[in-house]
Amino acid sequence: MKAMSTKTLEKPDVDADADTGDDDDSPKFFHYVRKNKIAESAVMGNYVVALCGETFPVTKSAKPGSPVCPDCKKIYDRMKK
């Protein structure tokens, strides 16, 4: 009987929050929204308005290195000045 070998497959380094092209609810970008509205939206399902004007309910938390909406980033950077 021939001996079977086993291999350990490495888990791909994929950001679960990035857009993979699937039709799921994963955001393509994370947006800047008012901090005090995040928890309320996550609990109550209320929509928040991002700096770029997009409206959506908060369903995921951004992790360090997550993709940021370029329009929100430009507006935020102008606000800091």
N, C-alpha and C positions, 0 to 999 in steps of 0.2 A: 504494500500500500504506500502510495506517495505521500510524503509529509506536506501538510498545507502550511503556507506561510501567511502571516497576518501583517498588515501594515496599519500604522496609525496615520490617519489623514489629518492634516492641519486644518483647523477652522479658519476660513478666510477672514481677513480683517475688513469687515464691512460695517459701516455705520448704519445701525438699524433705523435711524431717523432720516437718513438721506433718501432722496427719490430714486427708486430703482426701476422706474418705468412701469411698475405694476399699478393696477387701479385700486390701490388701497388708500388709507387715510394718512399715510406718511407724508409729512411736509417736504417740499423741495428745498425750502429755505426756512430758517427761523426768523421771526420778525421782532422788532422792538415795539413793546407795548408798555402802558403804564403799569408799574410794579404792583400797585394796589388793586389792579383789576385781574391779575393772573389767577390768584387763589379763588376769587369769586367765580371766574369763568370755569375753572377746573371743577369746582364743586357744584355750581348751579347750572352750568352749561350756557351761560350768557355769552354773547359774542363780544369780542374785544376789537378795537380799531387800532391797527398798527400805524406807525409813523408814515408809512407809504400809502395808507388809505385802505389797505386790504382788511376785510372783516372776517372773523372766524372764531369758533370756540377753541379754547386752549385744551388740547388733548395730550400733548407731549411736552416734556421739559428738554430744553437745549442742554447739551453736554459740551464741555470745552472742546473746541475744534469743529463744532457743528457749522454747517454752511449758513451764512447770514445773508438776508435779503440785501442786495447792493443798494437799493433805493433807501431802505431804512437806515443803512449805515451812513450814507451821504448826508441825510437829514440830521441824524444824531451827531455826526461830526461837526456840522454847521452850528448846532444848538450849543455844543460845548464851548464854542469860541465867545 
